[in-house]
Amino acid sequence: MTAPLFRSDGQARLLAELFLSGAEELNVRELAGRVGLSYATAHREVERLLEAGLLVERRVGQARLVRPDVTSPLAAPVRELLLVSAGPVPLLRAEFGEVSGVVSAFLFGSFAARLTGQRGSAPGDIDVMVTGTPDPMAVYDACRRVGDQVRRDVNPTILTAEELTAPSGFLTQVRSGAMVPIIGDLPWQ
């Protein structure tokens, strides 16, 4: 996590997905899958967040649908904290989902390292790798919009599948560091 503001990294990812992804409401199982938590862990976190008044739920048959409680006085401040600490992944997922030609995208560098729990100084910017053949201007515009929201520069690197396999000191460094998936599978794994 980039800032120790939430009870756990899992809670921060769960909140970021609910508050920032643009989804109106999600069932707990789908939410768990999106943020990489077990169903049991997501269920416990949802219970805590419901009790705290940050979420509201609606049941449809056996499905339990949750969403942020926008009437809570905590909603706006929590969303602001999420934007700067955990927000790039759901925001970039939504943005890149609208850009044709994106095969995969992932964070790397210091921001990814902090999100995966590696210690270090607070990152000043966010590095994102986009693979495929998207329109570069669409990628840069998406990164600028997300950067404006999270108040950090988002620096994209765009590579084709062929460029990903070429020998490169830069790619060796990226492969050896932390990576956080945004869209698609991580290359090299």
C-alpha positions as CSV (number, residue, x, y, z in Angstrom):
1,M,0.0,0.0,0.0
2,T,1.3,3.5,-0.8
3,A,0.2,4.9,2.5
4,P,-0.7,3.1,5.8
5,L,-4.1,4.7,6.0
6,F,-6.4,1.6,6.0
7,R,-6.7,-1.4,8.3
8,S,-5.1,-3.6,5.7
9,D,-3.9,-3.7,2.1
10,G,-6.9,-5.9,1.2
11,Q,-9.3,-3.4,2.7
12,A,-7.7,-0.6,0.7
13,R,-8.0,-2.6,-2.5
14,L,-11.7,-3.4,-1.7
15,L,-12.6,0.2,-1.0
16,A,-10.7,1.4,-4.1
17,E,-12.7,-1.0,-6.3
18,L,-16.0,0.1,-4.8
19,F,-15.3,3.8,-4.6
20,L,-13.3,4.3,-7.7
21,S,-14.0,1.7,-10.4
22,G,-17.3,3.2,-11.6
23,A,-19.3,0.0,-10.9
24,E,-22.6,0.9,-9.3
25,E,-22.7,-2.1,-7.1
26,L,-20.9,-5.4,-6.9
27,N,-21.7,-8.8,-5.3
28,V,-19.2,-9.8,-2.7
29,R,-17.9,-12.8,-4.7
30,E,-17.2,-10.6,-7.8
31,L,-15.6,-8.0,-5.6
32,A,-13.3,-10.6,-4.0
33,G,-12.2,-11.7,-7.4
34,R,-11.6,-8.2,-8.7
35,V,-9.3,-7.3,-5.8
36,G,-7.6,-10.7,-5.3
37,L,-9.0,-11.6,-1.9
38,S,-10.6,-14.8,-0.8
39,Y,-14.3,-14.7,-0.5
40,A,-14.1,-15.2,3.3
41,T,-11.7,-12.2,3.7
42,A,-13.8,-10.0,1.4
43,H,-16.9,-11.0,3.3
44,R,-15.3,-10.0,6.7
45,E,-14.1,-6.7,5.3
46,V,-17.5,-5.9,3.8
47,E,-19.1,-6.7,7.2
48,R,-16.7,-4.2,8.9
49,L,-17.4,-1.5,6.3
50,L,-21.1,-2.0,6.5
51,E,-20.9,-1.6,10.3
52,A,-18.7,1.5,9.9
53,G,-21.4,3.0,7.6
54,L,-19.1,3.2,4.5
55,L,-21.1,0.7,2.5
56,V,-24.8,-0.2,2.0
57,E,-26.1,-3.5,0.8
58,R,-28.9,-4.9,-1.2
59,R,-29.9,-8.6,-1.4
60,V,-31.1,-10.2,-4.6
61,G,-31.9,-13.8,-3.9
62,Q,-28.7,-15.3,-2.4
63,A,-26.6,-12.5,-3.9
64,R,-25.4,-9.7,-1.6
65,L,-24.7,-6.5,-3.6
66,V,-22.7,-3.7,-2.0
67,R,-21.9,-0.1,-2.9
68,P,-20.5,3.0,-1.2
69,D,-22.9,4.8,1.1
70,V,-22.7,8.2,-0.6
71,T,-24.8,9.7,2.2
72,S,-22.1,8.9,4.8
73,P,-20.0,11.9,6.0
74,L,-17.0,9.6,5.6
75,A,-17.6,8.8,1.9
76,A,-16.0,11.9,0.4
77,P,-12.9,11.9,2.6
78,V,-12.4,8.2,2.1
79,R,-12.7,8.6,-1.6
80,E,-10.1,11.4,-1.6
81,L,-7.7,9.2,0.5
82,L,-8.2,6.3,-1.9
83,L,-7.5,8.4,-5.0
84,V,-4.0,9.3,-3.8
85,S,-3.1,6.1,-2.1
86,A,-4.7,3.2,-4.0
87,G,-6.7,4.7,-6.8
88,P,-4.7,4.3,-10.0
89,V,-5.6,0.6,-10.6
90,P,-9.4,0.9,-10.8
91,L,-9.2,4.2,-12.5
92,L,-6.7,3.0,-15.1
93,R,-8.7,-0.2,-15.6
94,A,-11.8,1.9,-16.5
95,E,-9.8,4.2,-18.8
96,F,-7.9,1.5,-20.6
97,G,-11.1,-0.5,-21.0
98,E,-12.2,2.2,-23.4
99,V,-9.0,2.2,-25.5
100,S,-8.9,-0.3,-28.4
101,G,-5.7,-2.2,-28.9
102,V,-4.8,-2.5,-25.3
103,V,-3.9,-6.2,-24.6
104,S,-2.6,-5.8,-21.1
105,A,-1.5,-3.1,-18.7
106,F,0.2,-3.1,-15.4
107,L,1.9,-0.8,-12.9
108,F,5.6,-1.2,-12.2
109,G,8.3,0.9,-10.4
110,S,8.0,2.5,-7.0
111,F,4.3,2.9,-6.9
112,A,3.8,-0.8,-7.7
113,A,6.4,-1.7,-5.1
114,R,4.5,0.2,-2.4
115,L,1.2,-1.3,-3.4
116,T,2.7,-4.8,-3.0
117,G,4.0,-4.0,0.5
118,Q,7.6,-3.2,-0.3
119,R,9.1,-0.5,2.0
120,G,10.5,2.7,0.6
121,S,9.9,6.3,0.2
122,A,6.6,7.6,-1.0
123,P,6.5,7.5,-4.8
124,G,6.3,10.7,-6.7
125,D,4.8,9.3,-9.9
126,I,3.2,6.2,-11.3
127,D,4.7,4.1,-14.0
128,V,2.4,2.0,-16.2
129,M,3.2,-0.4,-19.0
130,V,0.7,-0.9,-21.8
131,T,1.1,-3.7,-24.2
132,G,-0.6,-4.1,-27.6
133,T,-1.2,-1.6,-30.4
134,P,-3.3,1.2,-28.9
135,D,-3.4,4.7,-30.2
136,P,-0.6,6.4,-28.2
137,M,-2.6,9.6,-27.8
138,A,-5.5,7.7,-26.3
139,V,-3.2,6.1,-23.8
140,Y,-1.5,9.4,-22.9
141,D,-4.9,11.1,-22.5
142,A,-6.2,8.3,-20.3
143,C,-3.1,8.6,-18.1
144,R,-3.4,12.4,-17.9
145,R,-7.0,12.1,-16.7
146,V,-6.1,9.5,-14.1
147,G,-3.1,11.6,-13.0
148,D,-5.3,14.6,-12.6
149,Q,-7.5,12.6,-10.2
150,V,-4.8,11.0,-8.2
151,R,-2.6,14.1,-8.2
152,R,0.5,12.3,-9.5
153,D,2.0,12.0,-12.9
154,V,1.1,8.7,-14.7
155,N,3.9,7.8,-17.1
156,P,2.9,5.2,-19.7
157,T,5.3,3.0,-21.6
158,I,3.7,1.4,-24.7
159,L,5.2,-1.8,-26.1
160,T,4.0,-4.3,-28.7
161,A,4.2,-8.0,-28.1
162,E,7.4,-8.2,-30.2
163,E,9.1,-5.4,-28.2
164,L,8.3,-7.2,-24.9
165,T,10.4,-10.1,-26.0
166,A,13.4,-8.1,-27.3
167,P,16.5,-8.0,-25.1
168,S,16.5,-4.8,-23.0
169,G,18.0,-3.7,-19.8
170,F,14.9,-1.7,-19.0
171,L,12.6,-4.7,-19.4
172,T,15.0,-6.8,-17.3
173,Q,14.6,-4.2,-14.5
174,V,10.8,-4.1,-14.9
175,R,10.7,-8.0,-14.8
176,S,12.7,-8.1,-11.6
177,G,10.5,-5.5,-9.8
178,A,7.0,-5.4,-8.5
179,M,4.2,-5.4,-11.0
180,V,0.5,-4.8,-10.3
181,P,-2.0,-6.0,-13.0
182,I,-4.5,-3.6,-14.4
183,I,-5.9,-5.3,-17.5
184,G,-5.0,-8.8,-18.8
185,D,-2.2,-11.0,-17.7
186,L,1.2,-9.9,-16.6
187,P,3.8,-10.7,-19.3
188,W,6.6,-13.0,-18.4
189,Q,4.6,-15.0,-15.9
